[in-house]
Amino acid sequence: MKLKKQVTVCGAAVFCVAVFSLYLMLDRVQHDPARHQSGGNFPRSQISVLQNRIEQLEQLLEENHEIISHIKESVLELTANAEGPPAPLPYYTANGSWVVLPEPQPSFFSISPQNCQFALGGRGQKPELQMLTVLEELPFDNVDGGVWKQGFDISYSPNDWDTEDLQVFVVPHSHNDPGWIMTFDKYYTEQTQHILNSMVSKLQEDPRRRFLWAEISFFAKWWDNISAQKRAAVRRLVGNGQLEIVTGGWVMPDEANSHYFALIDQLIEGHQWVERNLGATPRSGWAVDPFGYSPTMAYLLRRANLTNMLVQRVHYAIKKHFAATHSLEFMWRQTWDSDSSTDIFCHMMPFYSYDIPHTCGPDPKVCCQFDFKRLPGGHINCPWKVPPRTISETNVADRAALLLDQYRKKSKLFRSNILLVPLGDDFRYVKPQEWDAQFFNYQRLFDFLNSKPDLHVQAQFGTLSEYFDALYKRMGVEPGARPPGFPVLSGDFFSYADREDHYWTGYFTSRPFYKSLDRVLEAHLRGAEILYSLAVAHARRSGLASQYPLSNLALLTEARRTLGLFQHHDAITGTAKEAVVVDYGVRLLRSLVNLKQVIINAAHYLVLGDKATYRFDPEAPFLQMDETRLKHDTLPDRTVIQLDSSPRYVVLFNPLEQERLSVVSLLVSSPRVRVFSEDGQPLVVQVSAHWSSATDMVPDVYQQVSVPIRLPALGLGVLQLQLGLDGHRTLPSSVRVYLHGRRLAVSRHEAFPLRVIDSGAGDFALSNRYMQVWFSGLSGLLKSIRRVDETQEQRVDMGFFVYGTRTSKDKSGAYLFLPDDEAQPYVPKDAPVLRVTEGPFFSEVVAYYDHVHQAVRLYNLPGVEGLSLEMSSLVDVRDYVNKELALRIHTNIDTQGTFFTDLNGFQVQPRRYLKKLPLQANFYPMPVLAYIQDTQNRLTLHTAQALGVSSLHSGQLEVILDRRLMQDDNRGLGQGLKDNKRTCNRFRLLLERRTLGSEVPDGHLTSYPSLLSHLTSMYLNAPVLALPVAKRPPPAPSLHSFHPLASSLPCDFHLLNLRTLQAEDAALPSAEAALILHRKGFDCGLEAKNLGFNCTTSQGKVALGSLFHGLDVGFLQPTSLTLLYPLASPSNSTDIHLEPMEVATFRLRLS
């Protein structure tokens, strides 16, 4: 009764405020002083007055909207906190479906129109180079270009430099892969430590020498093993500009499969290390080896305050086109950017490779003669059969002329007379003799060239930033500014081909088991960082920091570095040797287990009702892990909760920054189970059998109990489990097994109704409050979806297909996808066994094929969980020979050759299917999602692991699930892909309808997911962690749910990380943390009625001061992305504002 009164009062208040505000508006308009001043002016001034009035009216409406939003939130809070009657029970209807009554708690979801403007785009100037358009216009004809095979003949006149000298910067570098043919440690021991040791002594011999270093993972390991004296020498070399740290990330990351959380994290880890140990801040990006490039990386480098960057592995046809149009240097701008704030100056290397034969100029036969490691008598020689010669007084004139000719030709491809010539390759400069050979011979050449004024050339060793600085100076602009006449580019550089039709699109899927494990580790790292930061802040506030395991920071640091290491462009890509993959896997699993410990320790402290009783005991953890993995290459086993007479407790962690309503499934030792909320209210649960195969239940056990629960944002909930039966609330699932004529025994259990259908089966449907989903009775695969408010079904036809590889000498391998033809339908040996489970909170269909178990689950819940289909493909292709398994979804959506894929989970890139290119060229990376759409519908496939995706025909979406290939593809690996694992690929399929009047923007170069799509992706990638409280003698400590946020973040904000920073003593946490926020861009044109979101949007404004419950923000300072540069002085104001798509870092102190 009390609740009803409160709601009624608040409802009346909303009405009154609305009426009163409208009255005020009219009143203000009538008594507008401007109206009287304008008296009898001309119509033009009357129009401007009218415009002012309209603007005022708009502003007043917005204020009114905000007031109502606040009142709605208050009503929401009242209803949420009210002790109402227990929720009504689900019931089974005559037509055989479950009805779950809606929660008494209302959900408001309002999007202010201002927040919808962003996705409509159209602001700012169009860039001269749009990669989507470039791909559509290029002929891709691969004409033989002579000595520069993939280019053209370059000519020049010796007088071209009469007015302005050619200035050449030769940049020595050594590309060190943190794992590829050898493991990280073996590379370090055998090569990298020797390179770095030689570097210190050899650079000190001559102040004119220079060297670049990129991979901080190696540098940090070496630093830990050298003397204080050598460290001081390194700092001097960095300080005087002889040694430049480029990019400064933990690794040189892959840009196709990596997620932006991990890209940022490895950049922070590297930058923080460089600043702490070398006192340096990286200025230029250097990415010579990743297999294609993403604008996400360009954005992150710019936000970390780098002003320049370099790329190399770009499709040879694009390089040729850019060379011909002098577009190899450009300002790379994000597609949504209207004011050039994301611009970063980018240099694209013009030729085939970053090795020495392909960097001095267009003719590799000539350039190879200037790689002095290949002097006769060494281990490697020049494939073009003309060896280098030691430079002497007798031959220096001839040799210098030959080299200068290459320099001049190369410089004709660029807009300035400043030339960059990298000098290095993989693991170069290992021995002192190699340093001497390169540096002495080049210095003789430079001395000769520089002594001849008539040659109009100045040549020297340089760093990357010295090159960029000279270019800016010559062009008369500030560093990082756009030089006059240089083009602006937007878009990405996928997919990459280095020659012929050899597209590097296989690695988008190679070794999907580890691509999946990568994301599991990432989700755990983010959850552990946030919980650890909150637990430490709360423990300090309560004066209990000495009791808390602050040393867990070391486990976090190791996990950051493991995740960072795995972003390397031969790790997450799946392109390393088998033994190296094992090494990565062992590291990933070790860090995953460590992170679970960090989460358990923090959750233990935070749920305790009486913090004074907290004791950290590493030998007897308070909480158990949610699951365990026997080895790095096996799928996890979920923890079984043993039920007996005493109650068992489970702590649930929601890693999302939004409150969430989810079904949580636990394995228990008996189907006789009762579940209670934190305050002892009995809860309705669905109990299902736990199956080990298509027809076998797990013996002795383990039942799955599924309970819908609402969990606080970033918070912890508590459940209590007891042995016992509550007939009204413990609801069993019913099961049907379709055998299709196969003679198989099906195990039974008295707790679960089971029907076996031997043969013949028509199509069948599952349904919830939003949709009815039809499946084929024969294949068990999805056929169509019908929304409950529509009569028409939407075709969503799912099937499996198989690609072979070519019979010619070039075949698919770890990198390359070289299919023999279009994919053929997958034909199983036997008809699949289907198992259909139906219950009040979820229903699912599992189809068991030889190589894949395909499960589709439909949740019967309001909100995000119920609006999409959860899908998983358990894939096992260990008996395949040169085959790749694909999942294809066929719809009637009129895609007209366009589809959309994400880049790094950060932004969406429109794609066009290009008939002029081979099939494999039309595949793209899909780290997080892909969608197809027309004027009425959008179908989005969300993924929990990076895989390759395409749309080869109208209305189709196709994803490669796994690939097993028996041979090397001649890119240096020397192995096929034969170490496949049983892999579970997880997805969510979301069908959305366009609202009337929200047409798809035509010819648009930007596209955005809906808010529902963003949240669906978050639910998939950050599942609830269920941590059972370990069995212990009574009395049980009192546990309370933990609500860290005092107010919910706006729907379009993602709390990317709350990362505790190291103190001076690196093993301990400082009082400060890095808060990283991302405001997502979203499309409002997709239907979002009653979605059950408990958040709204706020035009990018957040009050951080009142965000955390029980903690004050004592200090807040906006910084560059990696915290190296303060962007403003710390202020007392804790209100912040972010533009859509922006990622922002704040240094803050919680007290």
VENDA-V923651 format. One record per helix or strand of 2 or more residues. SS is the DSSP state (h for helix, s for strand). FROM is the first residue (numbers start at 0). LEN is the number of residues. If there is no record, write none. Layout:
SS:FROM:LEN ; SS:FROM:LEN
This chain:
h:1:29 ; h:32:5 ; h:42:39 ; s:90:2 ; s:97:2 ; h:113:7 ; s:128:2 ; h:130:7 ; h:157:4 ; s:165:10 ; h:183:21 ; s:210:3 ; h:215:8 ; h:227:12 ; s:242:3 ; h:259:19 ; s:283:4 ; h:294:9 ; s:307:4 ; h:315:9 ; s:328:4 ; s:343:5 ; h:355:3 ; h:363:7 ; h:371:3 ; h:395:16 ; s:417:9 ; h:431:19 ; h:452:3 ; s:456:5 ; h:463:12 ; s:486:4 ; h:505:3 ; h:511:30 ; h:551:15 ; h:577:30 ; h:610:3 ; s:626:2 ; s:636:2 ; s:639:2 ; s:647:6 ; s:659:9 ; s:672:4 ; s:681:2 ; s:684:5 ; s:702:9 ; s:715:8 ; s:729:3 ; s:733:5 ; s:753:4 ; s:763:4 ; s:770:5 ; s:781:6 ; s:793:10 ; s:823:2 ; s:832:6 ; s:841:7 ; s:851:8 ; h:863:4 ; s:868:7 ; s:882:9 ; s:897:6 ; s:906:6 ; h:918:4 ; s:923:3 ; s:928:5 ; s:936:7 ; s:946:4 ; s:955:10 ; s:982:12 ; h:1010:11 ; s:1024:5 ; s:1052:10 ; s:1068:11 ; s:1100:3 ; h:1103:3 ; s:1112:7 ; s:1134:3 ; s:1142:8
